[in-house]
Amino acid sequence: MKYTLVVKKGQNGFLIGELKEFPAVFTQGTSLAELKENIVDALEMYLEDLRETYQPCGEMIEEEELVFA
C-alpha cells in the first residue's frame, strides 16, 4: 500500500511527519531519512495497538492475515 507522508519544518532543526491517510500517525526526525524510519515505526505501533483493541461485532466466520507489498 502507498501512504502520503506530509513533512513540515519543526523547531530546532526537526522535521515533523504525518501520514495523510492516518492523521493519528506522526513523528519527528532530524533528517528526512530518519523521519521516514520513524514514521514506519509509528505506523507499525499504531496498527499493533488497533489489533490489540479490536472488538468485532457479530459472529466471526473467518480470520485471515493479508500481506500488502
mmCIF file of the N, C-alpha and C atoms, coordinates in Angstrom:
data_MODEL
# 
_entry.id   MODEL 
# 
loop_
_atom_site.group_PDB 
_atom_site.id 
_atom_site.type_symbol 
_atom_site.label_atom_id 
_atom_site.label_alt_id 
_atom_site.label_comp_id 
_atom_site.label_asym_id 
_atom_site.label_entity_id 
_atom_site.label_seq_id 
_atom_site.pdbx_PDB_ins_code 
_atom_site.Cartn_x 
_atom_site.Cartn_y 
_atom_site.Cartn_z 
_atom_site.occupancy 
_atom_site.B_iso_or_equiv 
_atom_site.pdbx_formal_charge 
_atom_site.auth_seq_id 
_atom_site.auth_comp_id 
_atom_site.auth_asym_id 
_atom_site.auth_atom_id 
_atom_site.pdbx_PDB_model_num 
ATOM 1   N N  . MET A 1 1  ? 0.843   -1.168  0.000  1.00 0.00 ? 1  MET A N  1 
ATOM 2   C CA . MET A 1 1  ? 0.000   0.000   0.000  1.00 0.00 ? 1  MET A CA 1 
ATOM 3   C C  . MET A 1 1  ? 0.891   1.236   0.000  1.00 0.00 ? 1  MET A C  1 
ATOM 4   N N  . LYS A 1 2  ? 0.366   2.299   -0.520 1.00 0.00 ? 2  LYS A N  1 
ATOM 5   C CA . LYS A 1 2  ? 1.092   3.554   -0.554 1.00 0.00 ? 2  LYS A CA 1 
ATOM 6   C C  . LYS A 1 2  ? 0.430   4.539   0.409  1.00 0.00 ? 2  LYS A C  1 
ATOM 7   N N  . TYR A 1 3  ? 1.268   5.267   1.131  1.00 0.00 ? 3  TYR A N  1 
ATOM 8   C CA . TYR A 1 3  ? 0.792   6.280   2.047  1.00 0.00 ? 3  TYR A CA 1 
ATOM 9   C C  . TYR A 1 3  ? 1.492   7.595   1.724  1.00 0.00 ? 3  TYR A C  1 
ATOM 10  N N  . THR A 1 4  ? 0.859   8.687   2.079  1.00 0.00 ? 4  THR A N  1 
ATOM 11  C CA . THR A 1 4  ? 1.394   10.011  1.807  1.00 0.00 ? 4  THR A CA 1 
ATOM 12  C C  . THR A 1 4  ? 1.992   10.590  3.083  1.00 0.00 ? 4  THR A C  1 
ATOM 13  N N  . LEU A 1 5  ? 3.309   10.856  3.050  1.00 0.00 ? 5  LEU A N  1 
ATOM 14  C CA . LEU A 1 5  ? 3.994   11.454  4.180  1.00 0.00 ? 5  LEU A CA 1 
ATOM 15  C C  . LEU A 1 5  ? 4.017   12.965  3.988  1.00 0.00 ? 5  LEU A C  1 
ATOM 16  N N  . VAL A 1 6  ? 3.383   13.685  4.902  1.00 0.00 ? 6  VAL A N  1 
ATOM 17  C CA . VAL A 1 6  ? 3.374   15.144  4.877  1.00 0.00 ? 6  VAL A CA 1 
ATOM 18  C C  . VAL A 1 6  ? 4.479   15.604  5.825  1.00 0.00 ? 6  VAL A C  1 
ATOM 19  N N  . VAL A 1 7  ? 5.422   16.379  5.300  1.00 0.00 ? 7  VAL A N  1 
ATOM 20  C CA . VAL A 1 7  ? 6.571   16.819  6.084  1.00 0.00 ? 7  VAL A CA 1 
ATOM 21  C C  . VAL A 1 7  ? 6.486   18.332  6.302  1.00 0.00 ? 7  VAL A C  1 
ATOM 22  N N  . LYS A 1 8  ? 6.667   18.724  7.554  1.00 0.00 ? 8  LYS A N  1 
ATOM 23  C CA . LYS A 1 8  ? 6.663   20.145  7.908  1.00 0.00 ? 8  LYS A CA 1 
ATOM 24  C C  . LYS A 1 8  ? 7.950   20.453  8.668  1.00 0.00 ? 8  LYS A C  1 
ATOM 25  N N  . LYS A 1 9  ? 8.376   21.682  8.584  1.00 0.00 ? 9  LYS A N  1 
ATOM 26  C CA . LYS A 1 9  ? 9.561   22.116  9.309  1.00 0.00 ? 9  LYS A CA 1 
ATOM 27  C C  . LYS A 1 9  ? 9.168   22.409  10.750 1.00 0.00 ? 9  LYS A C  1 
ATOM 28  N N  . GLY A 1 10 ? 9.851   21.748  11.683 1.00 0.00 ? 10 GLY A N  1 
ATOM 29  C CA . GLY A 1 10 ? 9.591   21.971  13.095 1.00 0.00 ? 10 GLY A CA 1 
ATOM 30  C C  . GLY A 1 10 ? 10.616  22.915  13.692 1.00 0.00 ? 10 GLY A C  1 
ATOM 31  N N  . GLN A 1 11 ? 10.683  22.932  14.987 1.00 0.00 ? 11 GLN A N  1 
ATOM 32  C CA . GLN A 1 11 ? 11.633  23.793  15.688 1.00 0.00 ? 11 GLN A CA 1 
ATOM 33  C C  . GLN A 1 11 ? 12.949  23.050  15.921 1.00 0.00 ? 11 GLN A C  1 
ATOM 34  N N  . ASN A 1 12 ? 14.002  23.811  16.116 1.00 0.00 ? 12 ASN A N  1 
ATOM 35  C CA . ASN A 1 12 ? 15.320  23.275  16.470 1.00 0.00 ? 12 ASN A CA 1 
ATOM 36  C C  . ASN A 1 12 ? 15.857  22.275  15.450 1.00 0.00 ? 12 ASN A C  1 
ATOM 37  N N  . GLY A 1 13 ? 15.536  22.492  14.174 1.00 0.00 ? 13 GLY A N  1 
ATOM 38  C CA . GLY A 1 13 ? 16.067  21.639  13.114 1.00 0.00 ? 13 GLY A CA 1 
ATOM 39  C C  . GLY A 1 13 ? 15.334  20.332  12.904 1.00 0.00 ? 13 GLY A C  1 
ATOM 40  N N  . PHE A 1 14 ? 14.243  20.109  13.590 1.00 0.00 ? 14 PHE A N  1 
ATOM 41  C CA . PHE A 1 14 ? 13.484  18.869  13.424 1.00 0.00 ? 14 PHE A CA 1 
ATOM 42  C C  . PHE A 1 14 ? 12.514  18.974  12.256 1.00 0.00 ? 14 PHE A C  1 
ATOM 43  N N  . LEU A 1 15 ? 12.256  17.836  11.641 1.00 0.00 ? 15 LEU A N  1 
ATOM 44  C CA . LEU A 1 15 ? 11.204  17.695  10.634 1.00 0.00 ? 15 LEU A CA 1 
ATOM 45  C C  . LEU A 1 15 ? 10.060  16.944  11.290 1.00 0.00 ? 15 LEU A C  1 
ATOM 46  N N  . ILE A 1 16 ? 8.847   17.376  11.051 1.00 0.00 ? 16 ILE A N  1 
ATOM 47  C CA . ILE A 1 16 ? 7.654   16.741  11.600 1.00 0.00 ? 16 ILE A CA 1 
ATOM 48  C C  . ILE A 1 16 ? 6.951   16.027  10.451 1.00 0.00 ? 16 ILE A C  1 
ATOM 49  N N  . GLY A 1 17 ? 6.631   14.763  10.638 1.00 0.00 ? 17 GLY A N  1 
ATOM 50  C CA . GLY A 1 17 ? 5.967   13.988  9.595  1.00 0.00 ? 17 GLY A CA 1 
ATOM 51  C C  . GLY A 1 17 ? 4.653   13.409  10.075 1.00 0.00 ? 17 GLY A C  1 
ATOM 52  N N  . GLU A 1 18 ? 3.670   13.413  9.175  1.00 0.00 ? 18 GLU A N  1 
ATOM 53  C CA . GLU A 1 18 ? 2.344   12.869  9.475  1.00 0.00 ? 18 GLU A CA 1 
ATOM 54  C C  . GLU A 1 18 ? 1.869   12.108  8.246  1.00 0.00 ? 18 GLU A C  1 
ATOM 55  N N  . LEU A 1 19 ? 1.211   10.977  8.465  1.00 0.00 ? 19 LEU A N  1 
ATOM 56  C CA . LEU A 1 19 ? 0.629   10.240  7.340  1.00 0.00 ? 19 LEU A CA 1 
ATOM 57  C C  . LEU A 1 19 ? -0.747  10.825  7.035  1.00 0.00 ? 19 LEU A C  1 
ATOM 58  N N  . LYS A 1 20 ? -0.920  11.251  5.799  1.00 0.00 ? 20 LYS A N  1 
ATOM 59  C CA . LYS A 1 20 ? -2.175  11.879  5.384  1.00 0.00 ? 20 LYS A CA 1 
ATOM 60  C C  . LYS A 1 20 ? -3.359  10.936  5.583  1.00 0.00 ? 20 LYS A C  1 
ATOM 61  N N  . GLU A 1 21 ? -3.155  9.660   5.304  1.00 0.00 ? 21 GLU A N  1 
ATOM 62  C CA . GLU A 1 21 ? -4.232  8.675   5.419  1.00 0.00 ? 21 GLU A CA 1 
ATOM 63  C C  . GLU A 1 21 ? -4.518  8.271   6.865  1.00 0.00 ? 21 GLU A C  1 
ATOM 64  N N  . PHE A 1 22 ? -3.555  8.489   7.749  1.00 0.00 ? 22 PHE A N  1 
ATOM 65  C CA . PHE A 1 22 ? -3.695  8.172   9.178  1.00 0.00 ? 22 PHE A CA 1 
ATOM 66  C C  . PHE A 1 22 ? -3.206  9.368   9.994  1.00 0.00 ? 22 PHE A C  1 
ATOM 67  N N  . PRO A 1 23 ? -4.022  10.408  10.171 1.00 0.00 ? 23 PRO A N  1 
ATOM 68  C CA . PRO A 1 23 ? -3.579  11.618  10.874 1.00 0.00 ? 23 PRO A CA 1 
ATOM 69  C C  . PRO A 1 23 ? -3.081  11.368  12.297 1.00 0.00 ? 23 PRO A C  1 
ATOM 70  N N  . ALA A 1 24 ? -3.479  10.258  12.890 1.00 0.00 ? 24 ALA A N  1 
ATOM 71  C CA . ALA A 1 24 ? -3.025  9.948   14.247 1.00 0.00 ? 24 ALA A CA 1 
ATOM 72  C C  . ALA A 1 24 ? -1.588  9.435   14.261 1.00 0.00 ? 24 ALA A C  1 
ATOM 73  N N  . VAL A 1 25 ? -1.029  9.146   13.078 1.00 0.00 ? 25 VAL A N  1 
ATOM 74  C CA . VAL A 1 25 ? 0.341   8.640   12.984 1.00 0.00 ? 25 VAL A CA 1 
ATOM 75  C C  . VAL A 1 25 ? 1.258   9.789   12.602 1.00 0.00 ? 25 VAL A C  1 
ATOM 76  N N  . PHE A 1 26 ? 2.083   10.195  13.558 1.00 0.00 ? 26 PHE A N  1 
ATOM 77  C CA . PHE A 1 26 ? 3.016   11.301  13.308 1.00 0.00 ? 26 PHE A CA 1 
ATOM 78  C C  . PHE A 1 26 ? 4.267   11.087  14.137 1.00 0.00 ? 26 PHE A C  1 
ATOM 79  N N  . THR A 1 27 ? 5.360   11.723  13.722 1.00 0.00 ? 27 THR A N  1 
ATOM 80  C CA . THR A 1 27 ? 6.627   11.600  14.419 1.00 0.00 ? 27 THR A CA 1 
ATOM 81  C C  . THR A 1 27 ? 7.542   12.730  13.986 1.00 0.00 ? 27 THR A C  1 
ATOM 82  N N  . GLN A 1 28 ? 8.788   12.672  14.411 1.00 0.00 ? 28 GLN A N  1 
ATOM 83  C CA . GLN A 1 28 ? 9.751   13.686  14.028 1.00 0.00 ? 28 GLN A CA 1 
ATOM 84  C C  . GLN A 1 28 ? 11.098  13.044  13.747 1.00 0.00 ? 28 GLN A C  1 
ATOM 85  N N  . GLY A 1 29 ? 11.994  13.810  13.150 1.00 0.00 ? 29 GLY A N  1 
ATOM 86  C CA . GLY A 1 29 ? 13.347  13.351  12.876 1.00 0.00 ? 29 GLY A CA 1 
ATOM 87  C C  . GLY A 1 29 ? 14.224  14.534  12.515 1.00 0.00 ? 29 GLY A C  1 
ATOM 88  N N  . THR A 1 30 ? 15.525  14.332  12.600 1.00 0.00 ? 30 THR A N  1 
ATOM 89  C CA . THR A 1 30 ? 16.459  15.410  12.280 1.00 0.00 ? 30 THR A CA 1 
ATOM 90  C C  . THR A 1 30 ? 16.841  15.421  10.805 1.00 0.00 ? 30 THR A C  1 
ATOM 91  N N  . SER A 1 31 ? 16.483  14.357  10.085 1.00 0.00 ? 31 SER A N  1 
ATOM 92  C CA . SER A 1 31 ? 16.722  14.292  8.636  1.00 0.00 ? 31 SER A CA 1 
ATOM 93  C C  . SER A 1 31 ? 15.529  13.589  8.001  1.00 0.00 ? 31 SER A C  1 
ATOM 94  N N  . LEU A 1 32 ? 15.416  13.696  6.698  1.00 0.00 ? 32 LEU A N  1 
ATOM 95  C CA . LEU A 1 32 ? 14.312  13.032  6.007  1.00 0.00 ? 32 LEU A CA 1 
ATOM 96  C C  . LEU A 1 32 ? 14.420  11.514  6.133  1.00 0.00 ? 32 LEU A C  1 
ATOM 97  N N  . ALA A 1 33 ? 15.640  10.994  6.063  1.00 0.00 ? 33 ALA A N  1 
ATOM 98  C CA . ALA A 1 33 ? 15.833  9.547   6.207  1.00 0.00 ? 33 ALA A CA 1 
ATOM 99  C C  . ALA A 1 33 ? 15.393  9.071   7.591  1.00 0.00 ? 33 ALA A C  1 
ATOM 100 N N  . GLU A 1 34 ? 15.784  9.803   8.628  1.00 0.00 ? 34 GLU A N  1 
ATOM 101 C CA . GLU A 1 34 ? 15.387  9.437   9.985  1.00 0.00 ? 34 GLU A CA 1 
ATOM 102 C C  . GLU A 1 34 ? 13.872  9.552   10.155 1.00 0.00 ? 34 GLU A C  1 
ATOM 103 N N  . LEU A 1 35 ? 13.289  10.594  9.585  1.00 0.00 ? 35 LEU A N  1 
ATOM 104 C CA . LEU A 1 35 ? 11.843  10.784  9.669  1.00 0.00 ? 35 LEU A CA 1 
ATOM 105 C C  . LEU A 1 35 ? 11.106  9.616   9.024  1.00 0.00 ? 35 LEU A C  1 
ATOM 106 N N  . LYS A 1 36 ? 11.582  9.163   7.864  1.00 0.00 ? 36 LYS A N  1 
ATOM 107 C CA . LYS A 1 36 ? 10.935  8.032   7.184  1.00 0.00 ? 36 LYS A CA 1 
ATOM 108 C C  . LYS A 1 36 ? 11.032  6.756   8.003  1.00 0.00 ? 36 LYS A C  1 
ATOM 109 N N  . GLU A 1 37 ? 12.176  6.514   8.634  1.00 0.00 ? 37 GLU A N  1 
ATOM 110 C CA . GLU A 1 37 ? 12.312  5.341   9.507  1.00 0.00 ? 37 GLU A CA 1 
ATOM 111 C C  . GLU A 1 37 ? 11.340  5.442   10.683 1.00 0.00 ? 37 GLU A C  1 
ATOM 112 N N  . ASN A 1 38 ? 11.278  6.629   11.268 1.00 0.00 ? 38 ASN A N  1 
ATOM 113 C CA . ASN A 1 38 ? 10.415  6.828   12.438 1.00 0.00 ? 38 ASN A CA 1 
ATOM 114 C C  . ASN A 1 38 ? 8.940   6.705   12.096 1.00 0.00 ? 38 ASN A C  1 
ATOM 115 N N  . ILE A 1 39 ? 8.535   7.158   10.911 1.00 0.00 ? 39 ILE A N  1 
ATOM 116 C CA . ILE A 1 39 ? 7.111   7.084   10.550 1.00 0.00 ? 39 ILE A CA 1 
ATOM 117 C C  . ILE A 1 39 ? 6.691   5.638   10.328 1.00 0.00 ? 39 ILE A C  1 
ATOM 118 N N  . VAL A 1 40 ? 7.597   4.821   9.800  1.00 0.00 ? 40 VAL A N  1 
ATOM 119 C CA . VAL A 1 40 ? 7.304   3.387   9.635  1.00 0.00 ? 40 VAL A CA 1 
ATOM 120 C C  . VAL A 1 40 ? 7.089   2.755   11.013 1.00 0.00 ? 40 VAL A C  1 
ATOM 121 N N  . ASP A 1 41 ? 7.978   3.073   11.948 1.00 0.00 ? 41 ASP A N  1 
ATOM 122 C CA . ASP A 1 41 ? 7.831   2.553   13.313 1.00 0.00 ? 41 ASP A CA 1 
ATOM 123 C C  . ASP A 1 41 ? 6.526   3.015   13.950 1.00 0.00 ? 41 ASP A C  1 
ATOM 124 N N  . ALA A 1 42 ? 6.202   4.296   13.759 1.00 0.00 ? 42 ALA A N  1 
ATOM 125 C CA . ALA A 1 42 ? 4.972   4.843   14.333 1.00 0.00 ? 42 ALA A CA 1 
ATOM 126 C C  . ALA A 1 42 ? 3.731   4.162   13.754 1.00 0.00 ? 42 ALA A C  1 
ATOM 127 N N  . LEU A 1 43 ? 3.739   3.911   12.442 1.00 0.00 ? 43 LEU A N  1 
ATOM 128 C CA . LEU A 1 43 ? 2.603   3.223   11.812 1.00 0.00 ? 43 LEU A CA 1 
ATOM 129 C C  . LEU A 1 43 ? 2.476   1.799   12.333 1.00 0.00 ? 43 LEU A C  1 
ATOM 130 N N  . GLU A 1 44 ? 3.594   1.099   12.471 1.00 0.00 ? 44 GLU A N  1 
ATOM 131 C CA . GLU A 1 44 ? 3.555   -0.269  12.994 1.00 0.00 ? 44 GLU A CA 1 
ATOM 132 C C  . GLU A 1 44 ? 2.980   -0.300  14.405 1.00 0.00 ? 44 GLU A C  1 
ATOM 133 N N  . MET A 1 45 ? 3.398   0.646   15.255 1.00 0.00 ? 45 MET A N  1 
ATOM 134 C CA . MET A 1 45 ? 2.868   0.703   16.625 1.00 0.00 ? 45 MET A CA 1 
ATOM 135 C C  . MET A 1 45 ? 1.378   1.036   16.634 1.00 0.00 ? 45 MET A C  1 
ATOM 136 N N  . TYR A 1 46 ? 0.969   1.947   15.767 1.00 0.00 ? 46 TYR A N  1 
ATOM 137 C CA . TYR A 1 46 ? -0.441  2.335   15.669 1.00 0.00 ? 46 TYR A CA 1 
ATOM 138 C C  . TYR A 1 46 ? -1.302  1.131   15.269 1.00 0.00 ? 46 TYR A C  1 
ATOM 139 N N  . LEU A 1 47 ? -0.871  0.411   14.239 1.00 0.00 ? 47 LEU A N  1 
ATOM 140 C CA . LEU A 1 47 ? -1.635  -0.746  13.766 1.00 0.00 ? 47 LEU A CA 1 
ATOM 141 C C  . LEU A 1 47 ? -1.643  -1.873  14.796 1.00 0.00 ? 47 LEU A C  1 
ATOM 142 N N  . GLU A 1 48 ? -0.520  -2.056  15.477 1.00 0.00 ? 48 GLU A N  1 
ATOM 143 C CA . GLU A 1 48 ? -0.455  -3.074  16.525 1.00 0.00 ? 48 GLU A CA 1 
ATOM 144 C C  . GLU A 1 48 ? -1.455  -2.763  17.637 1.00 0.00 ? 48 GLU A C  1 
ATOM 145 N N  . ASP A 1 49 ? -1.529  -1.500  18.014 1.00 0.00 ? 49 ASP A N  1 
ATOM 146 C CA . ASP A 1 49 ? -2.473  -1.082  19.048 1.00 0.00 ? 49 ASP A CA 1 
ATOM 147 C C  . ASP A 1 49 ? -3.910  -1.313  18.593 1.00 0.00 ? 49 ASP A C  1 
ATOM 148 N N  . LEU A 1 50 ? -4.206  -1.016  17.321 1.00 0.00 ? 50 LEU A N  1 
ATOM 149 C CA . LEU A 1 50 ? -5.555  -1.261  16.799 1.00 0.00 ? 50 LEU A CA 1 
ATOM 150 C C  . LEU A 1 50 ? -5.905  -2.743  16.858 1.00 0.00 ? 50 LEU A C  1 
ATOM 151 N N  . ARG A 1 51 ? -4.941  -3.592  16.497 1.00 0.00 ? 51 ARG A N  1 
ATOM 152 C CA . ARG A 1 51 ? -5.185  -5.044  16.518 1.00 0.00 ? 51 ARG A CA 1 
ATOM 153 C C  . ARG A 1 51 ? -5.490  -5.526  17.931 1.00 0.00 ? 51 ARG A C  1 
ATOM 154 N N  . GLU A 1 52 ? -4.758  -4.992  18.916 1.00 0.00 ? 52 GLU A N  1 
ATOM 155 C CA . GLU A 1 52 ? -4.939  -5.426  20.300 1.00 0.00 ? 52 GLU A CA 1 
ATOM 156 C C  . GLU A 1 52 ? -6.291  -4.999  20.867 1.00 0.00 ? 52 GLU A C  1 
ATOM 157 N N  . THR A 1 53 ? -6.802  -3.871  20.418 1.00 0.00 ? 53 THR A N  1 
ATOM 158 C CA . THR A 1 53 ? -8.045  -3.351  20.984 1.00 0.00 ? 53 THR A CA 1 
ATOM 159 C C  . THR A 1 53 ? -9.268  -3.635  20.112 1.00 0.00 ? 53 THR A C  1 
ATOM 160 N N  . TYR A 1 54 ? -9.077  -4.312  18.996 1.00 0.00 ? 54 TYR A N  1 
ATOM 161 C CA . TYR A 1 54 ? -10.176 -4.575  18.056 1.00 0.00 ? 54 TYR A CA 1 
ATOM 162 C C  . TYR A 1 54 ? -11.191 -5.517  18.686 1.00 0.00 ? 54 TYR A C  1 
ATOM 163 N N  . GLN A 1 55 ? -12.431 -5.098  18.676 1.00 0.00 ? 55 GLN A N  1 
ATOM 164 C CA . GLN A 1 55 ? -13.531 -5.900  19.196 1.00 0.00 ? 55 GLN A CA 1 
ATOM 165 C C  . GLN A 1 55 ? -14.596 -6.028  18.104 1.00 0.00 ? 55 GLN A C  1 
ATOM 166 N N  . PRO A 1 56 ? -14.554 -7.113  17.314 1.00 0.00 ? 56 PRO A N  1 
ATOM 167 C CA . PRO A 1 56 ? -15.527 -7.243  16.223 1.00 0.00 ? 56 PRO A CA 1 
ATOM 168 C C  . PRO A 1 56 ? -16.944 -7.433  16.739 1.00 0.00 ? 56 PRO A C  1 
ATOM 169 N N  . CYS A 1 57 ? -17.900 -6.914  15.975 1.00 0.00 ? 57 CYS A N  1 
ATOM 170 C CA . CYS A 1 57 ? -19.308 -7.101  16.285 1.00 0.00 ? 57 CYS A CA 1 
ATOM 171 C C  . CYS A 1 57 ? -19.805 -8.322  15.517 1.00 0.00 ? 57 CYS A C  1 
ATOM 172 N N  . GLY A 1 58 ? -20.644 -9.088  16.112 1.00 0.00 ? 58 GLY A N  1 
ATOM 173 C CA . GLY A 1 58 ? -21.203 -10.257 15.442 1.00 0.00 ? 58 GLY A CA 1 
ATOM 174 C C  . GLY A 1 58 ? -20.295 -11.468 15.544 1.00 0.00 ? 58 GLY A C  1 
ATOM 175 N N  . GLU A 1 59 ? -20.733 -12.545 14.925 1.00 0.00 ? 59 GLU A N  1 
ATOM 176 C CA . GLU A 1 59 ? -20.007 -13.813 14.968 1.00 0.00 ? 59 GLU A CA 1 
ATOM 177 C C  . GLU A 1 59 ? -18.921 -13.829 13.897 1.00 0.00 ? 59 GLU A C  1 
ATOM 178 N N  . MET A 1 60 ? -17.687 -14.129 14.314 1.00 0.00 ? 60 MET A N  1 
ATOM 179 C CA . MET A 1 60 ? -16.587 -14.191 13.361 1.00 0.00 ? 60 MET A CA 1 
ATOM 180 C C  . MET A 1 60 ? -16.684 -15.492 12.579 1.00 0.00 ? 60 MET A C  1 
ATOM 181 N N  . ILE A 1 61 ? -16.631 -15.386 11.265 1.00 0.00 ? 61 ILE A N  1 
ATOM 182 C CA . ILE A 1 61 ? -16.702 -16.550 10.396 1.00 0.00 ? 61 ILE A CA 1 
ATOM 183 C C  . ILE A 1 61 ? -15.307 -17.025 10.026 1.00 0.00 ? 61 ILE A C  1 
ATOM 184 N N  . GLU A 1 62 ? -14.416 -16.079 9.777  1.00 0.00 ? 62 GLU A N  1 
ATOM 185 C CA . GLU A 1 62 ? -13.074 -16.442 9.335  1.00 0.00 ? 62 GLU A CA 1 
ATOM 186 C C  . GLU A 1 62 ? -12.114 -15.295 9.660  1.00 0.00 ? 62 GLU A C  1 
ATOM 187 N N  . GLU A 1 63 ? -10.863 -15.643 9.882  1.00 0.00 ? 63 GLU A N  1 
ATOM 188 C CA . GLU A 1 63 ? -9.814  -14.652 10.087 1.00 0.00 ? 63 GLU A CA 1 
ATOM 189 C C  . GLU A 1 63 ? -8.635  -15.057 9.218  1.00 0.00 ? 63 GLU A C  1 
ATOM 190 N N  . GLU A 1 64 ? -8.142  -14.114 8.451  1.00 0.00 ? 64 GLU A N  1 
ATOM 191 C CA . GLU A 1 64 ? -7.020  -14.403 7.548  1.00 0.00 ? 64 GLU A CA 1 
ATOM 192 C C  . GLU A 1 64 ? -6.080  -13.200 7.522  1.00 0.00 ? 64 GLU A C  1 
ATOM 193 N N  . GLU A 1 65 ? -4.786  -13.480 7.601  1.00 0.00 ? 65 GLU A N  1 
ATOM 194 C CA . GLU A 1 65 ? -3.796  -12.415 7.549  1.00 0.00 ? 65 GLU A CA 1 
ATOM 195 C C  . GLU A 1 65 ? -3.450  -12.133 6.094  1.00 0.00 ? 65 GLU A C  1 
ATOM 196 N N  . LEU A 1 66 ? -3.518  -10.850 5.707  1.00 0.00 ? 66 LEU A N  1 
ATOM 197 C CA . LEU A 1 66 ? -3.165  -10.425 4.367  1.00 0.00 ? 66 LEU A CA 1 
ATOM 198 C C  . LEU A 1 66 ? -1.902  -9.594  4.436  1.00 0.00 ? 66 LEU A C  1 
ATOM 199 N N  . VAL A 1 67 ? -1.037  -9.764  3.449  1.00 0.00 ? 67 VAL A N  1 
ATOM 200 C CA . VAL A 1 67 ? 0.210   -9.004  3.386  1.00 0.00 ? 67 VAL A CA 1 
ATOM 201 C C  . VAL A 1 67 ? 0.163   -8.140  2.134  1.00 0.00 ? 67 VAL A C  1 
ATOM 202 N N  . PHE A 1 68 ? 0.324   -6.837  2.319  1.00 0.00 ? 68 PHE A N  1 
ATOM 203 C CA . PHE A 1 68 ? 0.337   -5.902  1.202  1.00 0.00 ? 68 PHE A CA 1 
ATOM 204 C C  . PHE A 1 68 ? 1.788   -5.511  0.929  1.00 0.00 ? 68 PHE A C  1 
ATOM 205 N N  . ALA A 1 69 ? 2.173   -5.611  -0.298 1.00 0.00 ? 69 ALA A N  1 
ATOM 206 C CA . ALA A 1 69 ? 3.560   -5.273  -0.656 1.00 0.00 ? 69 ALA A CA 1 
ATOM 207 C C  . ALA A 1 69 ? 3.671   -3.851  -1.099 1.00 0.00 ? 69 ALA A C  1 
# 
